[in-house]
Amino acid sequence: MVIATRIRRTTPDPPAQPRRAGADDRCEMDAFAMRTLTAAMLAALPALVVPSGPADAQNYPWCLAKSESRSCGFVSYEQCMAARSVGGFCEQNFLYHPEAAPRARRKMR
């Protein structure tokens, strides 16, 4: 990976011409900032490309429904009813999918 470094001028300004204040420095600093930004973006790219697993959504069988909100974080009807305060009701989570049991391994003959 190439690391951005600041380029130094190898030829000095001619003494007969007065140097414009800041024009060349600004150009060099813009180029340095652009190289630094490019290097930072390239360094961050692998973090964006690395695949991640599925999001762990709440997968529980019971939901507490209140007015316009639902909280589906209950493993039993009794737990849902205990968490229910005034208002609301408990209902089964229609999106609940129990985790599949691991398949038994068969011995190869």
N, C-alpha and C positions, 0 to 999 in steps of 0.2 A: 504494500500500500504506500502510495506516495504521500508524504507529509508536506503540507503547504508551508513554504517559507517566504519571507519577504524578499523581494528582488531589490538589489542595490544597484544604483546607477553606476556604470563603469566609466562613463565619460563625464567630466565636469562641465558645467555651463561655461561658455566662453566669457571671459572677463569684460569684453566690450559691450555685450548686451546685458541690460539689467534683467534680472530674473523676475518673472511674474509671481507675485506672492500667492502661494497656495494652489495654483493650478496643477502643477505636476504632483505635489504631495497628495492632493485630493484624488487624483487618478490612481496613484500607487496604493492609497488606502482603500479605494473602492475595489481594486483588483485583489488586494489582500483579503478584504472582507468577503468577496465572492469566493475565493479559494477556500477560506475557512468555512464558510457556509456549505459549500459543496462537500468538503471533507466530512463535516458533521452529519450531513444528510446521508452520505455513503456509509458512515459508521453506524447510523441508526437503522439502515435498511434491513439488515438481518433480523432485527427484533420484530419488524413488521411482517416479514415473510415466513417466519417460523410458525408452522401450524400448531394450533392449540386444540385441546379436546373440547367436547361440547360443553356448553354452559350448564352448570348444575342447578337446574330449576327445582322448585319445591315439588316433589312428587309424593304427595300424601293423599290418603283416601277421603278425608273430611275437610269441608270448608265452612268457615263462619262468614255469613253474608249479612252485611249491615248496609242499609240504604243503597248506595251505589258502589260499595267496595266489597271485595272478597279476600279472605285470608285463608289460604289452603295449606295450613301447616300443622294439621292435627292427625294423629295416628289412629284415634278412636272417636266414636261418637261422644263418649263420656268426657273425653278430654276437651272436645269442642264445646260441649255444654257447660263445662266448668269455666271455660274462658269467656263465655258469653255473659255480657252484662245486660243492662236493661236494653231491650230491643235486639233485633237481629235473630237469625235462626241458623241452624246447622243443616248442611246438605252434603250429599256425596259429591266428590270431585269428578266431574265427567271427563276430565283430562288425565285422570290417574291411570297409570300403567304400571302394574307391579313388576319389579325387576325379575328377569328370567333367571331361573335356577341354573347354575352351571351344569353343562352336559357331562354325563359320566363318561370317563375315558374307557375305551375298549382296548383290551390287550390285543396286540397284533400277534398272529400265529406264524 
